[in-house]
Amino acid sequence: MATATSYLSAVHQADSRARRHDISPASTPALSTSSSITSSSEDTVLHESDDNNTGLTYPRTPPTSEQVFTTVHSEFGHCADESYRCVSQHNPDKPVTEHEIEEPPYYILITTYISYLMLIVFGHLRDFFGKCFAKQYFTHLMPYDGYAPLNSDFDSFYTRRLKRRMDDCFSHPVTGVAGRTILVYDRHSEDCNYTQIYPGTKTRALNISSYNYLGFAQARGGCADAVEESIKRYGVSACGSRLEGGSNELHLTAEALVARFVGMEDSLISSMGFATNSTFIPALVGKGSLVISDEFNHASIRVGVRTSGTQVRMFKHNDMQSLESLLREVISQGQPKTHRPWKKILLIVEGLYSMEGSLVNLPHIIELKKKYKFHLFVDEAHSIGALGPLGRGVCDYFDIPPQSVDVLMGTFTKSFGAAGGYIAGPKHLIDALRVRGHSGIYAEAMPPPVLTQIISSMASIMGVTPPVSSKPALTLSPSSSISTLRCAEDDVHPGMAPASAIPSWISLPPALSDGSEARMRIRRLAFNSRYLHAGLKKLGFITYGHPFSPIVPLLIYNPGKMATFARMMRTRQTPIVVVVVAYPATPLVTSRVRFCVSAAHTKDDIDTILQACDELGDILDLKHGHSERWPLEQIMKQSVELVNNI
Amino acid sequence: MSDTPTLSSTLEPLLTFLAYSLSRLESTFYKIPGSAVVTRYVKSSHQNDPGRTILELILVIFAIRTLLQSRTRGDKQGKHFIQFSEKEIDELVDEWTPESLVQPLNDWEQRDLNSVPVVTGPIGPKPKLLSNGKPVINLASFNFAGLAGNEQIKEKAIETLRKYGLGSCGPPGFYGTVDVHLDLERNIAEFLGTEASILYSQGFSTISSVIPAFCKRGDVIVADRSVNFAIQKGIQISRSTIRWYDHNDLKSLEDASFERDGEMVDLPKLIELKLKYKYRLILDESVSFGAVGRTGRGLTELYNVPAIQIDMLVGSVANGLCSSGGFCAGSSIVTEHQRINGTSFVFSASMPPLLATSASEAISHLRNTPSILAALHENIDTIRSVLDRTEGITVLGHRASPIIHFCLRNTQQHLTVAPPAPDHEAEEQILQDIVDDGLANGVLITRGKHLRGQEMTDSRPTIRIAATAALSKKDVEKTVGIVKASIARVLAKRR
């Protein structure tokens, strides 16, 4: 089943099978049937024993004869309707939407505080009595046999007393591809989540949780074929750090391609996204410099800044007034005590914030940068690939030349279905980071299969110009007007990749190499994101974030409801796995469920999610939004209109 | 005089309203359960000591003020704050000229960067260089057990790719825990004989997360002076108090098998001390795991110490198992604690599944074919014996270490940790000449590189040779012979 042709025929067979299926509505959708997959059938391309009633493995409406889908429906959903597409682009006539926060009614806030208060009071009571009467459970928290306690009970209180109660909603083991659907291992606990029991069965669930924005998490298709070829050619490991014998030609190829993709002079690649920030920021700033950081910046940035030993000041999330007044203060005051001017000021912001779904106000920051002369570092971990008409991130979205930012950082985990991260910037800066960053000498270089996934997925987003110098064969998949227009200018930034930029042994299928499939993915992602945002709003929920953000946080507030929400979603007829986040990842009251939309989802999938949220929202009393409400049917029917009119 | 009645009559409705709301407030207050106790307490304490009431009132106000103050407050209230007018600020902003974000590379850094070898095609014992397409013999890459390019591992990786795709697309907490990760964690734990282990997606970031997960401000870390850079960073992030090998008042002791000079710690002695002084032991086996000991189980196997006696055993999947990532093995309490408190575990995507299965395959390879490690150890002996007989250099490190550092011999015999000398750069130059000369003659070796100025101690400049089981004894002899000749040539030129 390795080659594309054999795979295609399998898809066709499956399609005809699906057509023969009687697609009567589900009558007895017992969970156990959908989870009775034997391990032998998993290696086949399409899971025969999967339950079709849920629409997870086979589409509910079978494809017509002229529609050819090259993806596995369970990995990347089949959606042929061109109206379910949208272009992710900033409208320059409209002001940049600020991070606006809708407030819930007071009784929600009060009950939330009471919930936490009860958890804390009972937790401490249980700790107190537990330490008196059931010492065996507390040995690691108390002095024991002369050893100091391993952890302080105060530090681990939250974990033991609050998180454990809903441990079944976290760290759920999965198997297979983290694509549109995912196979989760069934589990239950008989001792309040101290231990989990795995009967060995699995359930296929709709996956609205993985960072798979463009749907490149695939075990089949052009990228996976390229990775297989690279394993045969290069092996699995790079065997060393970049500066000590672990550098490979693929590193250079990938770095050149990344630089071209983001529109910078040069780039470097690190084998871990977290480490990209935590090991390279210390090479940028040091004593006498100041880092200004958004209060919701990711932990990796904080670790990097802390490691550098630099002074750091924070400003209110995405609040430009707060940023400007802070800038005026720090520049006029200079360094603390000595009042000497700062050597340099580095502003670190994220393109898209992973817990809020909010988008950085880049145009305003660029304006401030001109006036206040700080250096700008934009972490595009979530926005690269996911935003902008060509998927080139926030700069592309706002149509700002990338070189007006000093350093662009991003990761490959999310949109590219790979791992690791990059830093892009002017050549002299990147060279300095190569030598002075911690990763260059001490951390392992990125393994060749991961590099190949990056190269092939990125090349397919850019499109590859054919080696012959004829006009690029980049036209006219029905509605690609914007992309074609901008791709026409060759060699300018958001252009295509020349064939020489990718290794000759990578042969991408035509739909990938001409960029048409990736453009479809980008536009599907934009549609899905906007649709879910708008749909949830119209259902009456409070959501955060930018309408184009693939991260859609839905506010739940009460900790108890949060766990219930996750459980009820998981045990629905069409199981849905969701991510719930609470304190300390968010402020105490604003517990939320975080949806991560993917291009792999179909409009039907978003409908499924909206329907589930609608039902649970009524049961759990979650609908506290103030905007105009529509019934579910109307939302589903007028989705296109809704998306275009936000 | 005539004004007063009119004033009081206009104020009357207001006063009645005030009185009404006060009594209302009072009655509501008494409705709250427990409020009577509070009132009684306040009243009686006021009766006993009116001064105390005032004091307590001040305390309450102070507490509220502290609570309301932003935690990230700057110096605005501080005594160093200077008040400027808007115009002055504008002028100051205009006058300020910041430095450029990075200083350009100096000549030495540029040379360092240019000399980085780039391999074309697969990495292994005899890779080809991109610069000239010539094959070289590789004594630079970490391929101790010769697992790079292993066909079985490749097959396993492809199989995994076809089932799981490449990326895991999520942190472990949010559907990024794939069954193959749990399998590898179990395999590592079984291989070492610990209760459990936890997988990180980069070797370097492992220990710098493990340390702050357990050591906080107020704890004491006792560490060896030449621990590797990752440990130094971990200690720095943890904000603990650091003592350098001083066996009093211990809570946690930290130690490494030293990546930077190939020295090894006397583990049995450490364990003996541990039992005596009741500290906790973190052992970084980033280099020794997969290379040292009869079957590659690391220092614990070499010294016959049960791995359960080490509280946190950190190792590298990337170096030892020719894959990527790192792990921390220990009791399940230790590993479970990191699943929420290990920063780079929680906030990073889990490692790609195919790298996890490759590592699992590598472990079963180490288990089933002890002859690989025997070959490695023989090659280490060969390298050391040739280098020991080479003029002008001093070989550092433990005899079983798979990485062999040597430095230039100088007149004062400060061998391992010399005080930072101004001529380090000159020494680095000579060593780089040796590396370049070796490369010209078909041998890939590297200097032991450091971030000078950022490391805690500036150690002697060295050249690092990484032994591998993938080369035959004859090849190794020949190769080290070439290195020896290069050393002689370069040193002769210098004199």
Interface residues (C-beta under 8 A of the other chain):
Chain A: M1 A2 E42 D43 E75 H140 D145 G146 Y147 A148 L150 N151 S152 D155 S156 T159 K163 F170 S171 H172 P173 V174 T175 G176 V177 A178 G179 I182 V184 Y185 N207 S209 S210 Y211 N212 F216 A217 Q218 A219 R220 C223 A224 V227 E228 I231 K232 R233 Y234 G235 V236 S237 A238 C239 G240 R242 L243 E244 G245 G246 S247 N248 E249 H251 L252 S271 M272 G273 F274 A275 S278 T279 P282 A283 L284 E295 H298 A299 S300 V303 R306 T307 G309 R313 M314 L326 L327 R328 E329 V330 I331 S332 Q333 P336 K337 H339 P341 W342 K343 K344 I345 L346 K371 Y372 K373 F374 H375 D406 V407 T411 F412 T413 K414 F416 G417 A418 A419 H428 L429 D431 A432 L433 R434 V435 R436 H438 S439 I441 Y442 A443 E444 M446 P447 P449 V450 Q453 V577 V579
Chain B: T72 G74 D75 K76 G78 H80 F81 I82 F84 E88 I89 L92 V93 W96 T97 P98 E99 S100 L101 V102 Q103 P104 L105 E109 Q110 D112 L113 V116 P117 V118 V119 T120 G121 P122 I123 G124 L130 N138 A140 S141 F142 N143 L147 A148 G149 N150 I153 K154 A157 I158 L161 R162 K163 Y164 G165 L166 G167 S168 C169 G170 P172 G173 F174 Y175 G176 T177 V178 D179 V180 L182 S201 Q202 G203 F204 S205 S208 F214 K216 N228 F229 A230 K233 Q236 I237 K251 K278 R280 D311 S316 A318 N319 C322 S323 S324 I333 V334 H337 R339 I340 N341 T343 S344 V346 F347 S348 A349 M351 P352 L354 L355 S358 L444 T446 K449 H450 L451 Q454 R464 A466
